[in-house]
Amino acid sequence: MMVQPLTPGLLIAVVGPSGAGKDTLLAGALARRPGLVLVRRVITRPEEAGGEPFEGVSLVEFEARKARGAF
């Protein structure tokens, strides 16, 4: 099967509840398209919680970054 090129600058959001399989879909997409770039996830829970790769921040820090236009 031929894979068509993506539009430069195209953003695709993969969203769903915890355990829905988002990371599995992302891993499959990266395997088929090594040039894809994943965005950094910033989540309001401790990084020690584990699971998917993310940057854990406090709610206060998240709101401060949001106010500065970081997202």
C-alpha positions, 0 to 999 in steps of 0.5 A: 500500500502506498502512503500519501504524504501529509500536508506540511504543518498539519496538526492531528489531535488524538484524544480520548479517555485514559486507556482508550489506546491513544499511545498504541495509535501514536506508536503505529503512526510513528512506525509507518511515518518516522518523520512525524513529530509528537508534541510535548504533553504537559499534564497536571499530575506528578511525572512519577505517576508513570504511563505515557511520556509527559511533563508533570506540572502543578495546576498553578504552573499549568495556569501560569503557562496558559496565561503566558500563551504557552499552549 
